[in-house]
């Protein structure tokens, strides 16, 4: 009888410890994070495209050095922020 009681208690203990790990994130939360991640990746791609466009405009002589530096600096800072947010979302965190 004692062995049965010990076995039942052991199973309950394992279940209590394992339940949060097995449960994982709710499906709605996971889907929302996936949507957020896709949105950030799309915005990042637009930002990287803008950086290339700014560089081409500068090389073509359509932007002065001062305008280029300001636009390039701002867009690169935006891209870095988006990369950080993407990395946070990809690792399962919230941003």
N, C-alpha and C positions, 0 to 999 in steps of 0.2 A: 504494500500500500504506500509506503514511504517513497518508493521509486517512482510510482505513478505521479504522486504529488510533486516530486522534484522535476519530473519530466514536463508536467503541465506548467509549472512555474517557469521553467527554462524556456519553453516555447512562447509563453506570454512575454517574457523579458526580451527575447529576440524580436518578436513582433513589434513591441513598443519601440525598440531601437531602430528597427529597419523601416517602419512605416513612413516616417518623413522622407527617407531616402528613396523609397519606392514610389511614393506619391508624386514627386516632382512638381513642376510648375503647372498650374491649371492651363488647359488648352487655350482659353481665351487670352490669357496673359502671354502665352508663348506666341500666339498668332499676332497679337498687338505688337510685341517686340519685333517679330519678323517684318511686319508692315513698317514700323519705325525704321528698322535697319535698311529696308529697301528704299525708303524715302530719303534717308541720309545718304545712301550710296548714289542715288540719282542726283541729289543736290551737289555732292562732291564731284561727280562727273561733269556737271555743268560748270562748277568752279574751275576745274582743271582745264576745261575747254576755254573758259574765259581768260585764263592765264596765257594759254597758247595764242589766243586772239590778240591780247594786249601786246605780246611779244612780236607778233607779225605786224601789227599796226606800227609799232615803234621802228622795226626794221624797214618798213616801207616808207617811213618818214611822216606818217600820219599823226604821231604823238611826239610831243617835245620830250626831252629827257626828264624834266620835272614832272610832267603829267604821267609819263611812263612809271617813274619811281613811285609816285603816290598810288596809282592804280594797281601796280604790280604788288607793292607792299600790302595794301589792303586785301587784295584777292588772295594772296598767299596766306595771310593771317586767317582769312575765312576758311580756306582749304584745310589748314592745320587744325582749326577748331572742329571742322566736320570730320576729319580723320580721327581725332580723339573721341568724338561722340560715337563714330562708327565702331571704334575699337571697344568702347565701353558697352555698347549694345551687343556686339558680337560675343563678348565675354559673359553675357547674361546679366550685366548690370543695367541700371536705369540712368538715363541722362536727362 
